[in-house]
Amino acid sequence: ALRAFGRGVFVALQYVLPQFAITRAMAWLSHRETVWVKNLLIRGFSRLMGINEAEAAQSIPNGYPNLNAFFTRTLKPGCRPLDTAPAVITPCDGVVSQCGPIEDGQLIQAKGFRYRVDRLIGSSEQAEHFVGGSFVTIYLAPHDYHRVHSPISSVVSTHRLIPGQF
């Protein structure tokens, strides 16, 4: 019950406090390497969010230089085995919050908001590749494991920052 209350408070604060200030403050805090500060942050975050510490590849909190390293921690080998039966594999932990067809260049991304594909990916030209396609939104909560995986060998060849509130 306390963990659920803590998560509720965490979410509620995101709606009433200035988002940019919170983001900047958390970015600053998450990179602090002072041992007692980072240990307090890691232990508090882990307990509040119900992190399964047994899955972590390194000891908690001493195995991490800061909260950010813990947040993007590696797992012990074998913690996420692939099912041998045919299945849809997601690239991350999380919950499927939306899925469906892309219609009129738009999709429902989160909380009922419709987004234009070209604005979401930052390119009208690349948006053409998704005409007639489908989408899925996977929500990563703070307690979810924050690494992305691929079931095949691959290399990230490019990335793009899409500025905006969401």
C-alpha positions as CSV (number, residue, x, y, z in Angstrom):
1,A,0.0,0.0,0.0
2,L,2.8,2.4,0.8
3,R,4.5,1.7,-2.5
4,A,1.3,2.4,-4.4
5,F,0.8,5.6,-2.4
6,G,4.4,6.6,-3.2
7,R,3.9,6.0,-6.9
8,G,0.7,8.0,-6.8
9,V,2.5,11.0,-5.1
10,F,5.3,10.7,-7.7
11,V,2.8,10.9,-10.6
12,A,0.7,13.7,-8.9
13,L,3.8,15.9,-8.4
14,Q,4.5,15.7,-12.2
15,Y,1.2,17.4,-12.9
16,V,1.4,20.2,-10.4
17,L,5.1,21.1,-10.4
18,P,6.8,22.8,-13.4
19,Q,8.0,20.0,-15.7
20,F,11.1,21.8,-17.0
21,A,12.3,22.6,-13.5
22,I,11.7,19.0,-12.3
23,T,13.5,17.6,-15.4
24,R,16.5,19.8,-14.8
25,A,16.6,19.0,-11.1
26,M,16.3,15.3,-11.6
27,A,19.0,15.3,-14.3
28,W,21.3,17.1,-12.0
29,L,20.5,14.8,-9.0
30,S,20.8,11.7,-11.1
31,H,24.4,12.4,-11.9
32,R,25.6,13.1,-8.4
33,E,28.4,10.8,-7.5
34,T,28.8,11.7,-3.8
35,V,28.6,8.3,-2.2
36,W,26.0,9.1,0.5
37,V,23.8,11.1,-1.9
38,K,23.8,8.6,-4.7
39,N,23.3,5.7,-2.2
40,L,20.3,7.5,-0.6
41,L,18.8,8.2,-4.0
42,I,19.3,4.7,-5.3
43,R,18.0,3.0,-2.2
44,G,15.0,5.3,-2.0
45,F,14.1,5.0,-5.7
46,S,14.5,1.2,-5.5
47,R,12.3,0.8,-2.5
48,L,9.7,3.4,-3.6
49,M,9.3,1.8,-7.1
50,G,9.6,-1.8,-6.0
51,I,12.7,-2.6,-8.2
52,N,13.5,-6.3,-8.3
53,E,17.1,-6.0,-7.1
54,A,17.8,-9.7,-7.6
55,E,17.8,-9.1,-11.3
56,A,20.5,-6.4,-11.2
57,A,23.9,-7.4,-12.6
58,Q,25.7,-5.2,-9.9
59,S,25.2,-4.8,-6.2
60,I,22.7,-2.1,-5.1
61,P,23.6,0.7,-4.4
62,N,27.4,0.3,-4.3
63,G,27.7,-1.1,-7.9
64,Y,26.6,2.2,-9.4
65,P,28.4,5.5,-9.6
66,N,25.1,7.5,-9.6
67,L,21.3,7.2,-9.9
68,N,21.4,7.5,-13.7
69,A,23.6,4.4,-14.0
70,F,21.3,2.5,-11.7
71,F,18.2,3.6,-13.7
72,T,19.8,2.2,-16.9
73,R,21.3,-0.8,-15.1
74,T,22.2,-4.0,-16.8
75,L,20.5,-7.2,-15.8
76,K,22.0,-10.5,-14.8
77,P,22.4,-12.9,-17.8
78,G,19.2,-15.0,-18.3
79,C,16.8,-12.5,-16.7
80,R,14.8,-11.9,-19.9
81,P,15.0,-15.2,-21.9
82,L,13.2,-15.3,-25.2
83,D,10.2,-17.6,-25.4
84,T,10.8,-20.5,-27.9
85,A,7.1,-20.4,-29.0
86,P,6.1,-17.9,-31.7
87,A,5.4,-14.6,-30.0
88,V,5.5,-10.8,-30.4
89,I,8.6,-9.5,-28.7
90,T,8.7,-5.9,-27.4
91,P,12.0,-4.1,-27.2
92,C,11.5,-3.1,-23.5
93,D,9.7,-3.7,-20.3
94,G,6.5,-1.8,-19.9
95,V,2.8,-2.0,-20.7
96,V,1.1,-1.7,-24.1
97,S,-1.0,1.4,-23.5
98,Q,-2.2,1.9,-27.1
99,C,-2.2,0.1,-30.4
100,G,-4.1,0.4,-33.7
101,P,-4.0,1.6,-37.3
102,I,-2.4,4.8,-38.5
103,E,-5.3,6.7,-40.1
104,D,-5.0,10.0,-42.0
105,G,-1.4,10.3,-40.9
106,Q,-2.4,10.3,-37.2
107,L,-2.3,7.8,-34.4
108,I,-3.4,7.8,-30.8
109,Q,-0.3,7.9,-28.7
110,A,-1.2,8.4,-25.1
111,K,-4.2,9.4,-23.0
112,G,-6.4,9.7,-26.0
113,F,-4.2,12.4,-27.7
114,R,-3.9,12.1,-31.4
115,Y,-0.5,12.9,-32.9
116,R,0.5,13.4,-36.5
117,V,3.1,10.9,-37.5
118,D,5.3,13.4,-39.3
119,R,5.5,15.6,-36.1
120,L,6.0,12.6,-33.9
121,I,9.0,11.3,-35.8
122,G,10.2,14.8,-37.1
123,S,10.0,14.1,-40.8
124,S,7.3,14.3,-43.4
125,E,9.4,12.3,-45.8
126,Q,9.9,9.4,-43.4
127,A,6.2,9.6,-42.3
128,E,5.3,8.4,-45.8
129,H,6.8,4.9,-44.9
130,F,4.0,4.5,-42.2
131,V,1.0,5.2,-44.4
132,G,-1.5,2.3,-43.9
133,G,0.6,0.9,-41.1
134,S,0.0,0.3,-37.4
135,F,1.4,1.6,-34.2
136,V,2.0,0.4,-30.6
137,T,2.8,2.5,-27.6
138,I,4.7,0.9,-24.7
139,Y,4.6,2.9,-21.5
140,L,7.8,2.6,-19.4
141,A,6.9,3.5,-15.8
142,P,9.7,4.6,-13.5
143,H,9.9,1.1,-12.0
144,D,10.4,-0.6,-15.4
145,Y,13.8,-1.7,-16.6
146,H,15.0,1.1,-18.9
147,R,17.1,-0.5,-21.6
148,V,16.0,-1.3,-25.2
149,H,16.8,-4.7,-26.7
150,S,16.6,-6.2,-30.1
151,P,16.1,-10.0,-30.7
152,I,18.5,-9.7,-33.7
153,S,22.0,-8.3,-34.0
154,S,21.8,-4.6,-35.0
155,V,23.5,-1.3,-34.8
156,V,21.9,2.1,-34.1
157,S,22.9,4.2,-37.1
158,T,21.2,7.4,-36.3
159,H,19.0,9.0,-33.7
160,R,17.0,12.2,-33.6
161,L,15.9,14.5,-30.8
162,I,12.2,15.6,-31.2
163,P,11.6,18.6,-28.9
164,G,8.3,19.2,-27.3
165,Q,6.2,18.8,-24.2
166,F,5.3,15.1,-24.7
